[in-house]
């Protein structure tokens, strides 16, 4: 049996892990990524320079969502359902 070399997570699964990590058990929460975008002229050789963009992932945010917002953001999780108080 081959060994696993990669795990993939949905945005909802990331949100669920962060909800548990923070001990949240009320409210609707959504995860998002903080990005930094740089633009300029880039290329491997001086004759191959083109307008380009570079995106850096700076971090992950967990934001409380207004429950009246329709539609809810993709991957939004109700903490009371997913991580009820013990």
Steps between C-alpha positions, in 0.01 A plus 500: 500500500651838400561759770300821498707800387232770489175592674252744347251703705189688394436854620227359727742250656753778566224708663399206721857444619542870583166507687614208717848653547347825629241321717209676328151359551269776384461704184557433134864521394685505171870454419678709240854563388697823540678561171773735386504571125801643321498608136777594264699399198652155557659228293777240495708688240521871410331428165217305668365765737121538519248672727462258789349448843629316806271395785623421851285331762567706813266316738155366573215696660196369686214750483160505666221518242171687540243216517257711293748520210362317199660308350751399765864494387631172358620272778317691778449287812254538788718451809200408718427204269856395426659559842218510758586595859578201720 
